[in-house]
């Protein structure tokens, strides 16, 4: 009986681990238009879809492992990225020539929709649809 419980718990744990979204850069490449930005902690206002569309808010992942975030027709952020497991590691190039690194934690990933969360500073949950 104890052995059956152990096997059941081990199987359930494997299923839970297997349900986490996993990235591969192949389908990540391309432009992703932001459709929603939420701030679950309430420390900043949420940004609705109509405002994101008006601003042309997007992130584009290129095959040379660079990215650019666009806002209002201008680059808001750019640099390099590494995708793997359940996160995208962002290495942002700052105007003064330095860089800063931070992760985007992936909560949902498919070839058409990407949901990621930032946990530094103002916590944001971003939903994006592939163009």
Secondary structure, DSSP 8 states (H G I E B T S, - for coil): -HHHHHHHHHHHHHHHHHTS--B-HHHH-EEEEEEEEE-TTSSS--B-HHHHHHHT-EEEE-TTSEEEEEETTEEEEEEEEEEEBTEEEEEEE-TTS-EEEEEEEEEEE-SSEEEEEE-SSS-EEEEEEE-
